[in-house]
C-alpha cells in the first residue's frame, strides 16, 4: 500500500512552479533525493502533505535506508499539522515500534513542530503602527476603455510611502487580479495622491476595486471559477491555480455583494462550483424612511426582520423599529443593510447608491473562500500567495524575510526604519537593493533625507 497520491496535470494555461507539485513529480519519477529535499523545504510552512510524504519515504526506504523512527516522527508531525490520514498511520507504525523508538520519534516530532514558522495563532502584520495621514486628494485611477473591455472587473492592492509633505513617493503592487491588468494606470494615479503633511514619512496600503455595473452575474461567475479547469487544477494540488482561484473568489465576492462566511457543517463542493446564491442579494429591497448607518439583521422564512444582531453603526432609525419589517425577495438568513449615501468606486468615478444596499451573509464551505486557497497555495510554496499573506500575518512576513524575498525585505525594512531600528532596516533595504528590487533604492533615498 502506498500513501502518496499524485495527479499528473497537463497544464496549458498556467506555468506551474509550486514546490509541492515539483516534489511530488520528482517522487513519481523516482528522484527521491530531489523529492525529499523539496518536502523538507516545505516543513517550516507547516505543510502536512510534505511531512506525511517524508514519513512514507522513510517507512518504505525510498531513496534511503528504511528508518522506522524517522518515519514515525514525520507521521507524528503530519498528525500535529492535521493531515487527514496521519492518525491512522501513526497507530499502525506505533504498534510496530519499540518503546525506545517511540520515545525517539516523539522527541523528533516535537522538535520539528517547534521549528514550524507558520502558526495558527499568528499576529496580524501592519506596515505602520501609527494612524495614517488624512487624505486630501485620492482620485480613482481612470482605466482606458481598451483595458476595461478585456478586464471588466478586478482589483489591485498597492503599498506605498507618503513623505512628510503628504506626497506619494514610492509605490509597488502587492497583488492584483487579473495580474498586471491595472498596474500601470493605478500606480501612475497613486503617485498623484495627496495627504496632509505630518513632517514624517508614512507607510500605507490600499485595495482598489474595479468593475463595470452589470458585467457579472451568477453564470459568468461560475464560468470564471470553472473555465480552464481552474477548480480542477486547484484541487489537484497546483499552487499556481490555487492562488489564482483565491483571487477569483475574492473578486466574485466583491462584485456580487455577497458576504460569505464559513459554515463547518456544509459538505465539500463537487466537481464544479456553483456560486448562484452569491448573487441573490442584488434582487433584495426594503423601504425604511430616513435610514442612515449600518445594521445587521436576521430574518425569518418570510423575509421579516425578527432580530437585530449588530446596530453599533446604525444612526437612524431606532433598531427596534426595524423588527417586523420585510426584506422583499429575502428569505430566512442574515443580512447587512448599509447607508444609501455610501460611495463605491467604479473604474473612473465615485458613484452614490440611490437605495439601501442589502447584502446577504452566505454560508459556504471553506473551499469557497479566498483565504482558504491563498493559505493552501502559500503552504504549497507559491511565492505570490505568500506575499499576499505576508501583508496580513507576521508569521508569513517573517518567513519571507528569512527567504530573502526582496519585496518583503524592502517594505519591512522601511517599517523598521520608521520605528527607529535603522541598522537592521538599512541591512534589509540594501539586501533588497542588491537583489535588483528598484523600490528599495527609492525607499532608501526618501528615508535617508
LUMDREN-980968 format. One record per residue (C-alpha): x, y, z. Coordinates in steps of 0.25 Angstrom, whole numbers, padded with zeros to 4 digits, always signed. Layout:
LUMDREN-980968
XYZ...
end
This chain:
LUMDREN-980968
+0000+0000+0000+0005+0014-0004+0001+0027+0004+0005+0037-0007-0005+0040-0018+0000+0048-0029-0009+0054-0040-0001+0058-0052-0006+0070-0059-0006+0075-0073-0005+0090-0071-0007+0099-0083-0011+0112-0078-0002+0113-0065+0013+0111-0062+0013+0102-0050+0025+0105-0041+0019+0100-0027+0029+0094-0019+0020+0083-0014+0016+0079-0028+0030+0079-0033+0034+0070-0021+0022+0060-0024+0027+0060-0038+0041+0057-0034+0036+0045-0025+0027+0040-0037+0040+0039-0045+0047+0032-0034+0057+0044-0032+0056+0042-0017+0067+0051-0012+0061+0063-0020+0047+0060-0015+0052+0059+0000+0059+0072-0001+0047+0079-0007+0038+0073+0004+0047+0077+0015+0047+0092+0010+0032+0092+0012+0033+0087+0027+0035+0101+0032+0022+0105+0025+0014+0095+0033+0011+0087+0021+0004+0074+0025+0006+0067+0012+0021+0069+0012+0022+0063+0026+0013+0051+0022+0021+0048+0009+0034+0049+0017+0029+0038+0026+0025+0030+0014+0039+0030+0008+0046+0027+0022+0036+0016+0024+0038+0009+0011+0053+0012+0009+0051+0020-0003+0064+0027-0007+0069+0023+0007+0070+0012+0017+0057+0008+0024+0056+0017+0037+0044+0014+0046+0048+0025+0056+0049+0035+0045+0036+0030+0038+0028+0031+0051+0034+0045+0055+0029+0050+0041+0015+0043+0043+0014+0049+0057+0018+0063+0051+0007+0061+0040-0003+0058+0051+0000+0071+0058-0001+0078+0045-0015+0072+0043-0013+0063+0032-0026+0055+0030-0019+0041+0029-0008+0043+0039-0015+0038+0051-0018+0024+0046-0004+0022+0041+0002+0027+0054-0006+0016+0061-0001+0006+0051+0014+0010+0052+0013+0012+0067+0009-0003+0069+0021-0007+0061+0031+0001+0068+0039-0002+0081+0037+0007+0093+0051+0013+0091+0047+0016+0076+0034+0023+0081+0042+0032+0090+0052+0036+0080+0040+0039+0069+0032+0047+0079+0044+0055+0083+0048+0057+0068+0034+0061+0064+0033+0071+0076+0046+0078+0071+0041+0078+0057+0027+0084+0061+0034+0095+0069+0042+0099+0056+0029+0101+0048+0029+0116+0045+0014+0117+0041+0005+0117+0053-0010+0116+0054-0010+0128+0064-0001+0137+0057-0002+0152+0059-0007+0162+0049+0004+0169+0041+0003+0184+0039+0012+0193+0031+0011+0204+0041+0008+0205+0056+0002+0220+0054-0010+0225+0049-0009+0229+0034-0009+0244+0030-0023+0250+0026-0026+0248+0011-0027+0261+0003-0028+0257-0012-0029+0242-0015-0036+0240-0028-0039+0227-0034-0030+0223-0046-0036+0225-0059-0035+0212-0067-0035+0213-0082-0047+0206-0089-0038+0196-0097-0033+0191-0083-0047+0190-0077-0052+0183-0089-0043+0172-0087-0043+0173-0072-0057+0178-0067-0055+0174-0053-0043+0172-0043-0035+0178-0032-0021+0183-0029-0014+0184-0015-0003+0194-0014+0007+0198-0003+0013+0212-0003+0021+0222+0004+0016+0236+0007+0027+0246+0010+0026+0257+0021+0019+0267+0011+0008+0258+0008+0013+0253-0005+0013+0239-0010+0028+0235-0014+0029+0220-0015+0018+0211-0020+0018+0196-0023+0008+0185-0026+0006+0174-0015-0006+0167-0022-0015+0169-0034-0026+0161-0042-0025+0160-0053-0010+0160-0052-0004+0173-0058-0017+0178-0064-0018+0191-0056-0003+0192-0051+0002+0204-0059-0011+0213-0058-0013+0210-0043+0002+0213-0040+0002+0226-0048-0010+0231-0042-0006+0227-0028+0007+0236-0029-0002+0248-0031-0010+0245-0018-0008+0256-0007-0009+0255+0008-0008+0264+0020+0006+0268+0023+0011+0262+0036+0026+0265+0035+0030+0250+0035+0028+0238+0025+0017+0228+0026+0015+0214+0020+0001+0211+0015-0006+0201+0006-0019+0201-0001-0028+0192-0009-0035+0198-0022-0047+0190-0027-0051+0191-0042-0064+0187-0049-0074+0191-0059-0088+0190-0054-0096+0178-0058-0084+0171-0065-0084+0159-0055-0096+0150-0052-0096+0136-0046-0094+0130-0059-0081+0138-0062-0076+0136-0048-0078+0121-0050-0070+0121-0063-0059+0129-0057-0056+0118-0046-0059+0106-0055-0052+0111-0068-0039+0105-0072-0040+0095-0061-0037+0105-0050-0045+0098-0040-0040+0084-0044-0025+0088-0044-0026+0095-0031-0032+0083-0024-0021+0074-0031-0010+0082-0024-0005+0093-0034-0001+0104-0025-0002+0114-0036-0016+0111-0039-0019+0111-0024-0014+0125-0023-0022+0129-0035-0035+0123-0030-0033+0130-0017-0032+0144-0025-0044+0140-0034-0053+0137-0022-0049+0150-0016-0053+0158-0028-0066+0150-0029-0070+0152-0014-0067+0167-0016-0075+0169-0029-0087+0160-0025-0088+0168-0012-0089+0155-0004-0083+0154+0010-0078+0139+0011-0075+0132+0024-0070+0118+0027-0081+0108+0031-0073+0096+0036-0085+0087+0035-0086+0089+0020-0081+0077+0011-0069+0079+0001-0072+0085-0013-0074+0075-0024-0066+0075-0037-0071+0088-0041-0074+0101-0033-0088+0108-0033-0088+0122-0027-0102+0125-0031-0106+0128-0017-0096+0139-0016-0104+0148-0025-0117+0147-0018-0115+0160-0010-0115+0168-0023-0130+0166-0024-0134+0170-0010-0142+0182-0006-0147+0189+0007-0153+0202+0010-0148+0209+0022-0150+0224+0023-0138+0233+0027-0129+0221+0028-0115+0225+0032-0103+0216+0036-0101+0201+0036-0108+0189+0043-0108+0174+0043-0121+0167+0044-0127+0153+0044-0140+0149+0036-0150+0138+0037-0155+0130+0025-0164+0141+0020-0152+0151+0020-0157+0158+0032-0147+0164+0042-0148+0157+0055-0135+0160+0061-0125+0172+0061-0111+0166+0062-0102+0178+0061-0106+0192+0062-0094+0200+0067-0093+0208+0054-0108+0210+0052-0111+0225+0053-0126+0225+0049-0136+0219+0051-0136+0213+0065-0132+0198+0064-0145+0193+0070-0153+0200+0059-0147+0190+0049-0154+0178+0055-0165+0172+0046-0160+0180+0034-0159+0171+0022-0148+0170+0012-0155+0167-0001-0149+0156-0009-0142+0151+0004-0144+0138+0012-0138+0133+0025-0124+0138+0027-0115+0149+0032-0114+0162+0024-0106+0175+0025-0113+0188+0022-0104+0200+0019-0105+0214+0017-0110+0218+0003-0101+0230+0003-0088+0222+0004-0080+0223-0009-0074+0212-0017-0062+0213-0027-0064+0209-0041-0054+0210-0052-0054+0225-0053-0062+0232-0043-0069+0231-0029-0084+0226-0030-0095+0229-0020-0104+0217-0018-0119+0222-0019-0125+0212-0010-0121+0204+0003-0110+0194+0000-0115+0180+0005-0104+0169+0006-0107+0155+0010-0098+0146+0018-0096+0134+0010-0091+0121+0017-0081+0114+0009-0071+0102+0011-0057+0108+0014-0052+0104+0000-0061+0115-0006-0053+0126+0001-0041+0133-0004-0033+0132+0009-0034+0116+0008-0028+0116-0005-0017+0127-0003-0013+0119+0010-0013+0106+0003-0005+0112-0009+0005+0118+0001+0007+0106+0009+0010+0098-0004+0021+0108-0008+0014+0119-0017+0022+0132-0014+0011+0141-0019+0001+0135-0009+0012+0136+0002+0013+0151-0001-0002+0153+0000-0002+0146+0014+0011+0153+0018+0004+0166+0017-0007+0161+0027+0001+0152+0036+0014+0153+0044+0018+0139+0042+0017+0139+0027+0025+0152+0027+0036+0146+0036+0037+0134+0026+0038+0143+0014+0049+0151+0021+0056+0139+0025+0055+0134+0010+0062+0148+0006+0049+0152-0002+0053+0166-0007+0039+0171-0007+0037+0167+0007+0051+0171+0012+0049+0185+0006+0036+0189+0012+0039+0182+0025+0052+0190+0025+0044+0203+0023+0035+0200+0034+0047+0197+0044+0054+0210+0039+0041+0218+0043+0041+0210+0056+0055+0215+0059+0062+0202+0057+0071+0208+0045+0083+0198+0046+0074+0186+0043+0065+0194+0034+0077+0198+0025+0082+0184+0024+0069+0179+0019+0067+0190+0009+0081+0188+0004+0079+0173+0003+0066+0176-0006+0074+0187-0014+0085+0177-0017+0074+0167-0022+0070+0177-0032+0057+0182-0026+0056+0196-0030+0047+0201-0020+0057+0198-0009+0066+0209-0015+0055+0219-0015+0051+0215-0001+0066+0217+0004+0067+0231-0003+0054+0236+0003+0056+0231+0017+0070+0236+0018+0066+0250+0015
end
